[in-house]
Amino acid sequence: MEEWLRRARVFLEEASTLTRRGIHWLACFNAQQAAELYLKAIIVSRTGVHPRPHRFT
């Protein structure tokens, strides 16, 4: 879980930097990635289960 939080913070910092540089499309992508990682961390902390939305069989 801590690794997801660390990665989420990096994505969010990059989104902020990109916004200041005017590269909004990439800032939005990085913000979305950060949100997904934060949500995964919340789910794992509450359920103990790692969500796997992309199953390949």
N, CA and C of each residue as an Amber inpcrd file, in Angstrom:
protein
   171
   0.8210000  -1.1910000   0.0000000   0.0000000   0.0000000   0.0000000
   0.8690000   1.2620000   0.0000000   1.9260000   1.2580000   0.7750000
   2.7950000   2.4420000   0.8440000   3.4020000   2.7760000  -0.5190000
   3.7120000   1.7430000  -1.2790000   4.2750000   1.9730000  -2.6100000
   3.2640000   2.6630000  -3.5180000   1.9890000   2.2650000  -3.4330000
   0.9580000   2.9250000  -4.2360000   0.8120000   4.3840000  -3.8470000
   0.8770000   4.6570000  -2.5500000   0.7670000   6.0470000  -2.0960000
   1.9480000   6.8770000  -2.5860000   3.1450000   6.2850000  -2.5390000
   4.3340000   7.0010000  -3.0210000   4.2130000   7.3030000  -4.5110000
   3.7880000   6.3030000  -5.2730000   3.6340000   6.5060000  -6.7140000
   2.5360000   7.5250000  -7.0140000   1.4550000   7.4820000  -6.2590000
   0.3680000   8.4430000  -6.4620000   0.8670000   9.8680000  -6.2360000
   1.6640000  10.0530000  -5.1820000   2.2040000  11.3920000  -4.9140000
   3.0880000  11.8760000  -6.0640000   3.8750000  10.9800000  -6.6370000
   4.7330000  11.3510000  -7.7700000   3.8760000  11.7790000  -8.9570000
   2.8380000  10.9940000  -9.2710000   1.9440000  11.3600000 -10.3720000
   1.2960000  12.7180000 -10.1160000   0.8800000  12.9630000  -8.8730000
   0.2140000  14.2200000  -8.5510000   1.1800000  15.4010000  -8.6500000
   2.4070000  15.2120000  -8.2010000   3.4200000  16.2720000  -8.3300000
   3.6950000  16.5830000  -9.8000000   3.7930000  15.5460000 -10.6040000
   4.0050000  15.7440000 -12.0450000   2.8160000  16.4660000 -12.6780000
   1.6100000  16.1190000 -12.2670000   0.4190000  16.7950000 -12.7890000
   0.4730000  18.2830000 -12.4700000   0.8860000  18.6030000 -11.2740000
   0.9860000  20.0130000 -10.8770000   2.0290000  20.7450000 -11.7250000
   3.1810000  20.1190000 -11.9140000   4.2370000  20.7160000 -12.7380000
   3.7660000  20.9120000 -14.1760000   3.1140000  19.9040000 -14.7160000
   2.6340000  19.9870000 -16.0970000   1.5570000  21.0550000 -16.2590000
   0.7180000  21.2170000 -15.2520000  -0.3060000  22.2690000 -15.3030000
   0.3470000  23.6420000 -15.3880000   1.3670000  23.8480000 -14.5640000
   2.0790000  25.1400000 -14.5910000   2.7470000  25.3790000 -15.9450000
   3.1690000  24.2980000 -16.5980000   3.8060000  24.4160000 -17.9080000
   2.7980000  24.5090000 -19.0430000   1.5230000  24.3350000 -18.7250000
   0.4850000  24.4670000 -19.7380000   0.2310000  23.2010000 -20.5390000
   0.7390000  22.0760000 -20.0710000   0.5340000  20.8080000 -20.7710000
  -0.6160000  20.0900000 -20.0700000  -1.8100000  20.5700000 -20.3520000
  -2.9810000  20.1370000 -19.5880000  -3.4160000  18.7060000 -19.8770000
  -3.2810000  18.2560000 -21.1120000  -3.7250000  16.9030000 -21.4190000
  -2.9220000  15.8650000 -20.6360000  -1.6200000  16.0970000 -20.4880000
  -0.7730000  15.1610000 -19.7610000  -0.9510000  15.3270000 -18.2510000
  -1.2190000  16.5470000 -17.8220000  -1.5070000  16.7860000 -16.4070000
  -2.7630000  16.0250000 -15.9900000  -3.7740000  16.0390000 -16.8480000
  -5.0130000  15.2980000 -16.5580000  -4.7490000  13.8010000 -16.4850000
  -3.9470000  13.2910000 -17.3880000  -3.6180000  11.8650000 -17.3700000
  -2.9220000  11.4990000 -16.0660000  -1.9340000  12.2860000 -15.6600000
  -1.2050000  11.9930000 -14.4340000  -2.1000000  12.1090000 -13.2050000
  -2.9980000  13.0820000 -13.1950000  -3.9340000  13.2260000 -12.0810000
  -4.8600000  12.0150000 -11.9970000  -5.2910000  11.5130000 -13.1400000
  -6.1520000  10.3290000 -13.1720000  -5.3990000   9.1090000 -12.6470000
  -4.1470000   8.9620000 -13.0350000  -3.3400000   7.8490000 -12.5380000
  -3.1740000   7.9370000 -11.0190000  -2.9410000   9.1360000 -10.5210000
  -2.8100000   9.3310000  -9.0760000  -4.0980000   8.9480000  -8.3630000
  -5.2260000   9.3490000  -8.9060000  -6.5140000   9.0250000  -8.2910000
  -6.7150000   7.5200000  -8.2250000  -6.3810000   6.8000000  -9.2980000
  -6.5270000   5.3450000  -9.2950000  -5.6560000   4.6940000  -8.2290000
  -4.4320000   5.1580000  -8.0940000  -3.5380000   4.5800000  -7.0920000
  -4.0220000   4.8800000  -5.6730000  -4.5080000   6.1010000  -5.4290000
  -5.0520000   6.4300000  -4.1130000  -6.2620000   5.5530000  -3.7970000
  -7.1310000   5.3450000  -4.7860000  -8.3080000   4.5010000  -4.5630000
  -7.9200000   3.0540000  -4.2740000  -6.9350000   2.5340000  -4.9860000
  -6.4680000   1.1770000  -4.7120000  -5.9410000   1.0680000  -3.2870000
  -5.1880000   2.0720000  -2.8600000  -4.6520000   2.0550000  -1.5000000
  -5.7770000   2.0570000  -0.4650000  -6.8210000   2.8280000  -0.7090000
  -7.9650000   2.8660000   0.2070000  -8.6600000   1.5130000   0.2450000
  -8.8940000   0.9250000  -0.9270000  -9.5670000  -0.3710000  -0.9920000
  -8.7700000  -1.4280000  -0.2310000  -7.4740000  -1.4750000  -0.4450000
  -6.6460000  -2.4690000   0.2300000  -6.6180000  -2.2250000   1.7360000
  -6.5360000  -0.9680000   2.1490000  -6.4870000  -0.6970000   3.5830000
  -7.7850000  -1.0810000   4.2780000  -8.8950000  -1.0220000   3.5710000
 -10.1930000  -1.3450000   4.1830000 -10.6040000  -2.7990000   4.0260000
 -10.1790000  -3.4320000   2.9400000 -10.6330000  -4.8020000   2.6790000
  -9.5200000  -5.8380000   2.7780000  -8.2820000  -5.3950000   2.6220000
  -7.1710000  -6.3260000   2.5970000  -7.0320000  -7.0490000   1.2720000
  -7.8490000  -6.6840000   0.2880000  -7.8470000  -7.3360000  -1.0150000
  -7.3440000  -6.3720000  -2.0720000  -6.4340000  -6.8590000  -2.9000000
  -5.9070000  -6.0480000  -3.9980000  -6.8520000  -6.1400000  -5.1900000
  -7.4260000  -5.0180000  -5.6420000  -8.3280000  -5.0840000  -6.7950000
  -7.5600000  -5.3940000  -8.0810000  -8.1060000  -6.2810000  -8.8750000
  -7.5080000  -6.6470000 -10.1610000  -8.5650000  -6.5050000 -11.2530000
  -8.7500000  -5.2770000 -11.7460000  -9.8170000  -5.0630000 -12.7270000
  -9.5050000  -5.6370000 -14.1080000  -8.2370000  -5.8770000 -14.4100000
  -7.8630000  -6.3670000 -15.7340000  -7.4030000  -7.8140000 -15.6010000
  -8.3110000  -8.7150000 -15.8180000  -7.9890000 -10.1350000 -15.7080000
  -7.7030000 -10.6980000 -17.0880000  -6.5790000 -11.3600000 -17.2020000
  -6.2220000 -12.0220000 -18.4590000  -6.1800000 -13.5190000 -18.1910000
  -6.9760000 -14.2540000 -18.9380000  -7.0170000 -15.7020000 -18.7180000
  -6.4470000 -16.4420000 -19.9020000
